[in-house]
Amino acid sequence: MELEALIQDVANSDVVPDASLAALVAHAPALTPRLKELARRRMEGDWLYPSEEGLLFYGLFVLAAARERSFWPTWIEMLTVSDDGLEGLFGDGVIMSVRAITLGLFEGHVDTVAELVMSREIASDARAGLTGVLARLTCEDRFPRDQYVAMVDALADLEGTEDDMRCRWCVEEAIVLAGIGERAELLEHLWKTDDFSIFNDADRADARERLAAAMAHPADMTRFDEDGILAPETPTHALLWRKSIEQHDPDRIDPHALSWREREWLGSLLRGTSAPSDAMCFEELDGFFHALVIGPDLVMPSEYLGEIWGEGPVFDDERQAREVFALFQRHWNAIARRAASRSEPDMWLEPQDGLPAGVMWSRGFERGVDMRSQSWAGVAIDEIAAVSLDCILALRSDQLPPRERSELLYMLGENFTVLSDFWLERRSPRKPHRTRKVGRNDPCPCGSGKKWKKCCGASAPPTMH
């Protein structure tokens, strides 16, 4: 019963459950078969429910802390799934998770790690995580240095991967972390390419300093420990990145809003193979709901669900359908609460299918506007509201210059709030008021010709004109 209680606590927790994770380490052998089953189902395309995803996510860190080597073959197989698959499970912490879990489960087959780094099939975030792992193993004399240098050279020329740019960033990290001074010239060459256009002089100076330190003290593992490239002693130790995100998560103030796990699960379902090809992605759905929530007219689910799914949803069973619709409703309500309280909007913005962040959100917002286009035309009476709408819709283009896109994204929350306030004011009944106090013997402002005290002033409560 203790194991089942711990599993339920971990599976359904919205924040890192420190105590339950620590207690589960002792149960790692019993937990392993269950996690293997969940991992297998996930890799075969079955949709895990958020609680199952939560158990798999946290359970992997438990096994890593427990050094449960028997899970190693399954973990290696998991690393070959797509970036979407890994992001759906680990959110923004794919690279940190891959590093910690790999080093915790590592059973000595370093050649397997090297082969995965060089694979064209591996997800780009998994490659980035494993590059750091291999750098550490090299500096610990667990992988031949000459083979590591050869791998760096081959990785620099590796083309046709899911993300060639990320591949070259892996080369940069591999050289710096492992102190490969003989490839300093390659490093300087990489920094001159478009892939490193965001690197400035300070970034390059810092990288050169780190490279020099690694060359001088290759066996000093401090640099790896500081970057989180180490086998975790406890599950929480490997989840410090997750705890940092939680501390800055705006949804923490609303316990009824979707958790990051639920958002990731819903996003994975919307872009999954069983979803219609014209179904919205989660970013588009988020923009769509933001427009419908604040808009001038109520749009019922029976009408807007068709816009989300296109040809229609495909669910595994009734339970999955209920789960999806419940998450839709909660997300709608969370947006509505923030808008009604005039809180800063929490928008889901991330690149989608090669498109910059904000494109699909804006397109979703436009689809929401189009559902009540005649009513939305009313913003024309307010110049500020009209400009705000134009700025939001301008983001739907994927051809905007980077600087213009950055400015529009920066102003997106404020522009949304302007529109929210515009429609809120028009939906709320106006409270009549007198511009001045009427004396009891003054003429009644209703125009009857009687004194106020003999007319409207005689009623209780007074009639307001």
N, C-alpha and C positions, 0 to 999 in steps of 0.2 A: 504493500500500500504506500510505503514511503516513496518508492520509485515512481509510481503512477502519479502521486501528488506533485512530486518535483517536475515530472514531465509536463503535467497540465499547467503548472505555474510558468515554466519556461516557454511553453508553446503559445500561451496567451498573453504574455507580458508585452506592454508597449514600451517599456524601458529596460535597460540591461538589468536582469534579475541576479544581482551579485551573489546573494546567499544561496539561491537554488542552484546556480551554476557551480559554485564551489562544492556543494553537497553532491552534485551529480558526478563529479570526477571519480568518486569511489565506485560508481555504478557503470563506468564506461564499458566494461565487457558486456553487460546486459543491454546497454543502450545501442551498441554497435549494430546488431541485426536489424533493429527497427530503422536506424538511419540508412543502412544499406538498401532496405526496401523503398524508403522514401526517395533516395537518390536514384535508384533504378527507375522508379515510376516517372520521376521528373525528366530523366534523360530520354525516356521513351515517349515523352510528349503528353503524359497525363498531367492534368492540372491539379496541383496540390492546393488545399484550402489554406487560408492565411495561418491558421494554427499549425498546420503541418509544415508550412514553409518556415514558421518561427522555430519549430522544433529542430528542423534540419539545419537552419542557420546557426542557432546557438549550440546545437549538439556537436557540430563540427569543431567548434572551439573547445568543447569539453573533451573530445577525443584527442585533440592536439595537445592539450594540457596534460592529459593522462598518458600520452605517448602510446596510443592504441594503434600499433603498427599494422594490425590486420585490416584496417580500413584503407591502407595505402593504395592498393590496386583500384579500388572504387574512386578514390580521390583523383588519381591520375586520369581516369576516364572522364570524370566530371570537368576537368580542365580543358577538355577538347570541345566542349559545347560552345555555342555562339556567345558573343559579348552580351547579347540580350539576355541569354540564359543566366549568365553570371551576374549581370546587373540586377536582374529580377530577384536574385537570391541575396546578394550582398549590398545592393544599393550603391552608394557612392564609395564604398570601402572595398572594392574588388581587389585592388593591388595590395593593400594592407592585409586583407584576409588571406589572399593566396600566399603571401610571404609567411605569415604566422602558422597557418594550417600545414603548409608544406614542410616547414622545418620541424613542426611538432610531430608529424606523422612519418617523416623521412626515415627509411629503413636501410639506407646505405647505397641504394642504386643511383649513384650520381649521374651515370650515363643516361638514365631515363630522363632526368631533369634537363640535361644538355640537349637531348634529342627533341624534347618538347619546345625548348627555346628556339630551336632552328626550324621547327615545323611550320609549314605554310598554312596548316589547318587550325592551329591553335588560336584562341581568341586573343586580341591585342592586349587587353588588360592582364590576361593570364601570363602572356609573355613578359610584360613589364614586371610583374611580381616575381616570376621565376628568374629573371635576369639578376635581380638583387640577391635571391637565394644562392644562385650559382657563384656570384661574386664572393659571398661569405664563405661558401664551401671551398673556393679556390684559396682564399687567404687563410683558411684553416688547414691547408695542405690536404684536403680531401678530394681535390680535383686538380689534375696536372695544369700548371700555369701555361705551358706552351699550347695545350689544347684550348684553354680559355682564350688566349690571344688569337688563335686561329678562328675560334668561334666569333670573336668580335669582328674580325675581318670579313668573315662570311656574312654575318648579320648586317654589316654596313652595305653589302651588295644585294641583300635579300629583297627581291621585288615581287610584286603580285600577292602580297599579304592582304589581310582585311584592312590594314591601316599602315601603309608604308611609312607615313610620317611618325607614328608612334614607334615603329621599328627603329628608326634612326634615333629617337629619343632614348630607346633602350641601349643603343650603342654608346651614347654619351654617358649614361649612368654607369654602364659596365666598365668603361675606361676610368672614370673618376673613382668609383667605389673600390675597385680592385687595385688602383694605383698603377695602371698600365702606362708608365711614362713613355715607353717606346711608341705609343700611339697618340702622343700629344699633338702631332701634326694633323692626324685624322680629326682630332677633336676641334682644332682651329678651323679645319675645312668645313666640318658640320655646322659650326656656328655662323658661317657665312651664307648658308643656304636659306631658302625661304622657310623651311621647316622650323628654323630657330629665329624667326623675325621678331618674336616677342622678347628674346634675350637682349638685355642691355649690358652696358659696360660693367655694372656692379655684379650682374649675374655671372659674367665671364670671369671676373676677378675672383669671385667666391669659388667658382668651379676650379680654377687654377690653384687656389689655396688648398682646397680639399684634396686635389690630386697630389700636390706636393706632400701633404701630411700623410696620405696613404702610401706614397712611395717611401717615405722616411720610416714609417712604422706599419708595414703591411700586416703584421700579426696582431696589432691592436684592434680589438673588436668593438671598441667604444663607438666608432662611427656607425657601425651596423646597429648596435643596441639603440643608439639615439634615433635612428631612422625606423625603428620597429622591425628590423630584419633579424629576428631571433625566435627561437622556439619559446612559446609562452610558458611561464611557470604556473599561471592560473588562467582560466578562461577570461576573466575580467582584464587581466594584463594585456591580452590580445585584442580587447574591445575598447581600449581607451579612445580610439578614433570615433567609435559609435557613441560613447558617452559625451564626447565633445560636441558632436552633432546634436544630441538630445538637449544639451544645455542651451543651444542657440536655435532650437526648433520652435518657430512661432506657434505651431499647433499644440504645444504643451499647455498653453493657456486655455485651450478648448478641449476638454477630455472627450468630447463627442465627435471631434473631427477624425478623419481617417488617419491612422498611423502610417508611418513610412512603409511598413510591411504591407498594409492593405493597399496603399497607392501602387506599390511595385507589383503586387499580385494582380490588381485590376488592370494596370498597364500591360502586363504580360499577357493577360487574357485577351485584351483588345487587339493586340498585335500578333496573337498566336495563329497557328495554321488552321484552327477550326473556326476562326472568326471570318466573316465575309471580307472580301478584298477591299470593299469601300467603307468598312467600319472605321470610326474615328480612333486615332491614337489617344492616349490619356492627355497629352498637352492640348490637343484640339478639343477634347471633351471639357477640359478645364476652362478654356476660353469660351466655349459654347454655353456652359452653365453660368459663367459670370455675366454674359449678356442677357440670358433669360431671367436670371434672378433679379437684376436691377431694372429690367426693361419696363416699358409702359403698360404692358398687358400680361396677364397670367397665361402661361402656356402649360397645358396639362401633360402629364407623362404619356398618355395615349397618343399625343401628337409628336412630342419631341423624341421619343424612343426610336421612332423610325429613322430620324436623322442620324442618330448615333450608330445604329447597326446596318443601315442600308438595306440589304436584301433580307435581313433578319438574323437574330442571334442563333448560334448553335451551341446548346448546352449539353453537358454530359448527362445531367439528371436534374430533377426538380430542385434538389438541395443547392446545386450550383446556381441555378437561376435565381432562387430566393436570395442567395448570398450576394450576387451581383446587383440586384435591384435594391437591396438594403444598403449597399455601399454607395450606389448612385444617390439615394435619398439622403444619406448622411453627408455626402460631399456637398450636395445642394444646400442642405440646412446650414452647414458650416460657412459656406459663402454668404448665405443670407444673414447669418448672425453677425458676421464681421461687417457686412455692408450696413446693417441697421444700426450698429454701434459706432459706425464711422471709424472702425479700426483699419489699420493698413492692410490692404488685400494680400493674401498669401497665394501667389500664382505659381503654377508649375511650368517652368520654362527650361527646356533642354533641347539640344540638337536632335532632329528626327530624320532618319534616312538621308543623311548628307545635307539636310537643310539647317540653316542657322537657328539658334534658339529664338523663340518668339514667332517664327513664321506660322507654325501650325496653331499656336495659341490665337494669333490674330485671325487666322482663317476660321477657326472655331467660333470666335467672337462674331465674325461677319455672318456666319451661318445662323447664329442666334438672332442677330439684327434682322436678317432677311425673313425670319419667320413672322415678324411683325413690322415689315418695312414701312408701311404707311404710317404707323404710329411713331416709329423711330424718326421719321422725317420731321417730327416736331422739334428736334434739337436745333433746327435752323433758326428758331426765334431767339436763341441765345448764342452769341458769337463764341464765347469761351467753350461752351459745351460742343458746338459744332466743330471747332478746331480740335478739341480733345478726341472726338470720334474719328476725325480724319487722321490724327496721329496714330491712334490705335490700329486703324485699318491699313495704314501705310506699311506696317510691319509685316503684312502678309506677303509682300514681295521678297523673293530670295535674291534680288539683284541690287539691293541697297548697298551703297558704300559702307564699309565697316564703321567709320566714324558716325555717319548718320544713324545707322542701326543702333550703335551704342547709346547715342543720345535719346533715341526713341524708347529703348528698353529702360533707360534710367528714368524717363518720365512716365512710363507705363502705369505705375501704381497711382500717381497723381492724376493722370488723365482719366483713369477708371473711376477714381473717387469723385471727380468733377461730374461725370455722367451719373454716377450713383446718386449724388446729392440733387442733381437736376431732376431726375425722375422721382426721387423720394419726395421732393417738395410738391410735385404735381399730383402724386398719388395721395398725399396726406390732405385731409380736409382743412381748409384754411379757417382759422379762428377769427371771427369778426371782432373788431375792436373800435372804440371811439378815439378820435384823435385828440379830444380834450374832455375834461370832466364837465358833465352837464349839471347845472344847479337845479334845485327842486322847483324854483319858480321860473326857470328859463323855458322858452318854447321847446316842445318836444321835437327832437331831430327827425321824427317819423313824418313830419309835415302835416299833422292833423290840425294844427293851430291851437291846440290845448297846451296848458303848462305840463311840464315833465311829471310833476307829482300827481296830476289828474289823468295822465295818459299811461305811457309805458312805464313810468316810474312807480305806478301803483301796483304793478304785478309783482309777484314774488315767485321765483327770482326775476329780476328785471329782464325784459326783452332787449336783446342787443341788436342794433341796427348797423 
